[in-house]
Amino acid sequence: MVIEQSNGPEPTAERVALWRALHVLADPQPHVLDDQLGLELAAPPEGWRSRGDMHLRSSARARASIVARSRMTEDLVVKEAAGGTTQYVLLGAGLDTFAQRMGRHGLTMRVFEIDQPGPQAWKAQRLHACGYGITPRLTFVPVDFEQGADWFEALRAAGFDPNLPAVFSLLGVTLYLRAETNAAILRRIGSLCAGTVLCASFMVPLDLVETSERTMRQRTEQGARSRGTPFVSFYRPEEFLRACREAGFGDVTHVSAADLAERYFRDRQDGLHPSSSEEMVIARL
């Protein structure tokens, strides 16, 4: 395997991994998601918890959204696997560690991770350095969605079987892509066989964000622009659901931030609950 050199992960992928770990390290139990492997891969400098984006209070709702969307997706994967699905595809995988943790659920699925070549090569290096390696059940598929590469052909070439159902996750990705790119991704997945399921998140426009969160949302957008990773696409729930239906999905369910709060954060004493900036859909063929 030839590994392309890269200086490290995408900053947004690193932040997600650190927030997932911070949830375990700093938030009271019960933990929505138990994942510190991303922290091990990222290996941030000592004192990383003092970073401004790791402040416990100001990052709380974004952190809750991150663990909730991952937990819902992983719950769905486990459920679909019990029904016979054997393929799981992560589009924009970042530092996701499901492939390393799925043994906890007794799963032996094929996991395909699609991400940009450089950061993905760096992740491969870190997996080897940390002793996890890349098992035959995990396949990396290096693709840049916005550079014209045919991600689906690359996925097929990597061993994905389009004649078998699969779970696709598209988490924290659509906001960075143009609307036409998102629509093309949805259409491609929507053309696959019956039994295929998509779990996706999307960023809502500012006017749908709770008033108490709007200043933080604006600062987050400004920071993303300054880092060269601007937020590009926003959707009202009805718009994203319509895009899924137009792509061929017959059963599309909106999962609001309130739904996530009710499912995973009910009766918490610390008040932790997801941000109103991001919501989800589950779409089935």
C-alpha positions as semicolon CSV with decimal commas, in nm:
position;residue;x (nm);y (nm);z (nm)
1;M;0,000;0,000;0,000
2;V;0,148;0,336;-0,105
3;I;0,067;0,605;0,152
4;E;0,052;0,964;0,032
5;Q;0,215;1,205;0,275
6;S;-0,002;1,451;0,462
7;N;0,058;1,686;0,751
8;G;-0,250;1,581;0,942
9;P;-0,629;1,559;0,951
10;E;-0,870;1,825;0,840
11;P;-0,921;2,069;1,131
12;T;-1,294;2,000;1,135
13;A;-1,235;1,623;1,152
14;E;-0,992;1,669;1,438
15;R;-1,240;1,888;1,626
16;V;-1,513;1,627;1,590
17;A;-1,281;1,356;1,721
18;L;-1,178;1,569;2,019
19;W;-1,538;1,660;2,102
20;R;-1,633;1,293;2,098
21;A;-1,354;1,221;2,345
22;L;-1,434;1,529;2,553
23;H;-1,789;1,400;2,596
24;V;-1,647;1,091;2,769
25;L;-1,377;1,274;2,963
26;A;-1,578;1,572;3,087
27;D;-1,953;1,520;3,055
28;P;-2,133;1,325;3,329
29;Q;-2,264;0,978;3,257
30;P;-2,459;0,836;3,085
31;H;-2,245;0,895;2,780
32;V;-2,429;0,901;2,449
33;L;-2,123;0,770;2,265
34;D;-1,813;0,607;2,412
35;D;-1,530;0,690;2,174
36;Q;-1,182;0,809;2,268
37;L;-1,003;0,636;1,981
38;G;-1,024;0,946;1,764
39;L;-0,837;1,137;2,033
40;E;-0,566;0,871;2,027
41;L;-0,534;0,904;1,649
42;A;-0,535;1,284;1,654
43;A;-0,271;1,293;1,932
44;P;-0,314;1,667;1,998
45;P;-0,051;1,858;2,197
46;E;-0,073;1,852;2,575
47;G;-0,322;2,110;2,695
48;W;-0,563;2,056;2,406
49;R;-0,857;2,084;2,644
50;S;-0,763;2,448;2,700
51;R;-0,828;2,534;2,336
52;G;-1,107;2,784;2,282
53;D;-1,314;2,538;2,077
54;M;-1,292;2,283;2,361
55;H;-1,444;2,511;2,626
56;L;-1,694;2,291;2,807
57;R;-1,978;2,539;2,820
58;S;-1,948;2,713;2,483
59;S;-1,895;2,386;2,293
60;A;-2,160;2,190;2,483
61;R;-2,443;2,195;2,231
62;A;-2,221;2,137;1,928
63;R;-2,050;1,853;2,117
64;A;-2,390;1,704;2,198
65;S;-2,492;1,721;1,831
66;I;-2,174;1,544;1,724
67;V;-2,218;1,250;1,960
68;A;-2,593;1,230;1,895
69;R;-2,565;1,213;1,517
70;S;-2,296;0,946;1,545
71;R;-2,493;0,745;1,799
72;M;-2,808;0,754;1,587
73;T;-2,614;0,643;1,281
74;E;-2,435;0,364;1,464
75;D;-2,761;0,245;1,619
76;L;-2,902;0,230;1,266
77;V;-2,601;0,037;1,136
78;V;-2,632;-0,220;1,415
79;K;-3,005;-0,258;1,343
80;E;-2,954;-0,298;0,968
81;A;-2,670;-0,546;1,023
82;A;-2,905;-0,757;1,233
83;G;-3,135;-0,765;0,930
84;G;-2,858;-0,887;0,701
85;T;-2,690;-0,571;0,568
86;T;-2,317;-0,630;0,531
87;Q;-2,184;-0,299;0,390
88;Y;-2,137;0,038;0,557
89;V;-2,009;0,341;0,364
90;L;-1,896;0,661;0,536
91;L;-1,879;0,960;0,304
92;G;-1,643;1,217;0,452
93;A;-1,528;0,974;0,721
94;G;-1,271;1,198;0,889
95;L;-1,145;1,039;1,212
96;D;-1,448;0,816;1,258
97;T;-1,355;0,498;1,446
98;F;-1,658;0,272;1,398
99;A;-1,446;0,021;1,206
100;Q;-1,222;-0,016;1,511
101;R;-1,514;-0,032;1,756
102;M;-1,769;-0,245;1,570
103;G;-1,641;-0,561;1,735
104;R;-1,810;-0,436;2,053
105;H;-2,138;-0,500;1,873
106;G;-2,026;-0,836;1,736
107;L;-2,027;-0,697;1,381
108;T;-1,811;-0,812;1,091
109;M;-1,934;-0,572;0,822
110;R;-1,736;-0,435;0,530
111;V;-1,665;-0,071;0,610
112;F;-1,572;0,170;0,331
113;E;-1,439;0,512;0,430
114;I;-1,444;0,782;0,162
115;D;-1,241;1,096;0,230
116;Q;-0,984;1,331;0,081
117;P;-0,660;1,152;-0,015
118;G;-0,415;1,345;0,203
119;P;-0,598;1,334;0,537
120;Q;-0,700;0,975;0,471
121;A;-0,337;0,875;0,412
122;W;-0,245;1,046;0,738
123;K;-0,519;0,852;0,916
124;A;-0,384;0,526;0,774
125;Q;-0,042;0,613;0,912
126;R;-0,188;0,685;1,255
127;L;-0,386;0,360;1,260
128;H;-0,068;0,168;1,198
129;A;0,131;0,375;1,448
130;C;-0,131;0,319;1,719
131;G;-0,136;-0,055;1,660
132;Y;-0,479;-0,087;1,502
133;G;-0,368;-0,131;1,144
134;I;-0,617;-0,157;0,859
135;T;-0,804;-0,484;0,873
136;P;-0,950;-0,657;0,565
137;R;-1,292;-0,537;0,685
138;L;-1,189;-0,171;0,642
139;T;-1,128;-0,018;0,300
140;F;-1,010;0,338;0,238
141;V;-1,144;0,508;-0,075
142;P;-0,957;0,836;-0,140
143;V;-1,182;1,086;-0,320
144;D;-1,228;1,464;-0,331
145;F;-1,599;1,522;-0,393
146;E;-1,554;1,872;-0,535
147;Q;-1,272;1,790;-0,779
148;G;-1,480;1,594;-1,028
149;A;-1,375;1,248;-0,916
150;D;-1,638;0,975;-0,951
151;W;-1,663;0,864;-0,589
152;F;-1,903;0,582;-0,670
153;E;-1,680;0,426;-0,934
154;A;-1,393;0,446;-0,687
155;L;-1,616;0,278;-0,427
156;R;-1,705;-0,004;-0,668
157;A;-1,342;-0,049;-0,762
158;A;-1,264;-0,085;-0,391
159;G;-1,499;-0,383;-0,361
160;F;-1,839;-0,234;-0,284
161;D;-2,122;-0,448;-0,425
162;P;-2,406;-0,226;-0,559
163;N;-2,634;-0,529;-0,580
164;L;-2,637;-0,567;-0,201
165;P;-2,802;-0,323;0,043
166;A;-2,580;-0,090;0,242
167;V;-2,593;0,183;0,501
168;F;-2,448;0,519;0,393
169;S;-2,360;0,795;0,636
170;L;-2,319;1,157;0,530
171;L;-2,251;1,338;0,857
172;G;-2,114;1,691;0,880
173;V;-2,046;1,694;0,507
174;T;-2,332;1,858;0,315
175;L;-2,263;2,203;0,461
176;Y;-1,918;2,208;0,295
177;L;-2,040;2,102;-0,051
178;R;-2,229;2,288;-0,320
179;A;-2,599;2,209;-0,350
180;E;-2,545;2,042;-0,690
181;T;-2,274;1,819;-0,544
182;N;-2,503;1,716;-0,259
183;A;-2,785;1,647;-0,504
184;A;-2,558;1,428;-0,717
185;I;-2,449;1,228;-0,413
186;L;-2,811;1,175;-0,310
187;R;-2,910;1,067;-0,662
188;R;-2,630;0,814;-0,681
189;I;-2,722;0,656;-0,349
190;G;-3,090;0,679;-0,440
191;S;-3,027;0,468;-0,751
192;L;-2,903;0,167;-0,555
193;C;-3,089;-0,147;-0,456
194;A;-3,381;-0,184;-0,218
195;G;-3,279;-0,204;0,145
196;T;-3,016;0,067;0,117
197;V;-3,038;0,334;0,388
198;L;-2,887;0,682;0,415
199;C;-2,828;0,867;0,742
200;A;-2,740;1,231;0,671
201;S;-2,706;1,557;0,860
202;F;-2,758;1,908;0,726
203;M;-2,709;2,263;0,853
204;V;-3,022;2,477;0,880
205;P;-3,032;2,848;0,785
206;L;-2,959;3,100;1,060
207;D;-3,325;3,204;1,097
208;L;-3,412;2,850;1,211
209;V;-3,142;2,851;1,480
210;E;-3,255;2,925;1,834
211;T;-3,194;3,288;1,926
212;S;-2,961;3,192;2,210
213;E;-2,734;3,010;1,965
214;R;-2,721;3,258;1,679
215;T;-2,417;3,455;1,793
216;M;-2,216;3,136;1,838
217;R;-2,334;3,010;1,498
218;Q;-2,221;3,332;1,332
219;R;-1,881;3,308;1,500
220;T;-1,852;2,947;1,389
221;E;-1,925;3,043;1,028
222;Q;-1,671;3,325;1,043
223;G;-1,408;3,089;1,180
224;A;-1,480;2,835;0,907
225;R;-1,437;3,101;0,638
226;S;-1,110;3,219;0,789
227;R;-0,975;2,862;0,780
228;G;-1,069;2,821;0,414
229;T;-1,351;2,575;0,484
230;P;-1,662;2,793;0,452
231;F;-2,013;2,666;0,510
232;V;-2,163;2,649;0,161
233;S;-2,503;2,478;0,178
234;F;-2,790;2,526;0,419
235;Y;-3,127;2,350;0,407
236;R;-3,465;2,390;0,564
237;P;-3,588;2,046;0,671
238;E;-3,853;2,034;0,400
239;E;-3,588;2,120;0,138
240;F;-3,355;1,837;0,236
241;L;-3,639;1,588;0,263
242;R;-3,757;1,693;-0,084
243;A;-3,403;1,651;-0,221
244;C;-3,395;1,296;-0,085
245;R;-3,733;1,210;-0,236
246;E;-3,632;1,359;-0,572
247;A;-3,318;1,143;-0,557
248;G;-3,530;0,828;-0,541
249;F;-3,579;0,755;-0,172
250;G;-3,932;0,642;-0,094
251;D;-3,921;0,655;0,286
252;V;-3,767;0,973;0,426
253;T;-3,782;1,062;0,795
254;H;-3,682;1,396;0,945
255;V;-3,490;1,368;1,273
256;S;-3,490;1,710;1,440
257;A;-3,255;1,834;1,709
258;A;-3,550;1,801;1,947
259;D;-3,594;1,437;1,842
260;L;-3,228;1,369;1,917
261;A;-3,262;1,539;2,254
262;E;-3,563;1,327;2,342
263;R;-3,398;1,005;2,230
264;Y;-3,052;1,044;2,381
265;F;-3,056;1,325;2,639
266;R;-3,387;1,290;2,819
267;D;-3,370;1,324;3,198
268;R;-3,005;1,434;3,204
269;Q;-2,923;1,644;3,508
270;D;-2,654;1,851;3,335
271;G;-2,886;2,001;3,072
272;L;-2,671;1,878;2,783
273;H;-2,867;1,870;2,456
274;P;-2,798;1,909;2,083
275;S;-2,760;2,230;1,890
276;S;-3,050;2,365;1,686
277;S;-2,808;2,435;1,397
278;E;-2,795;2,081;1,263
279;E;-3,066;1,824;1,192
280;M;-3,082;1,483;1,024
281;V;-3,273;1,258;0,787
282;I;-3,297;0,882;0,755
283;A;-3,383;0,788;0,397
284;R;-3,463;0,435;0,277
285;L;-3,496;0,266;-0,060
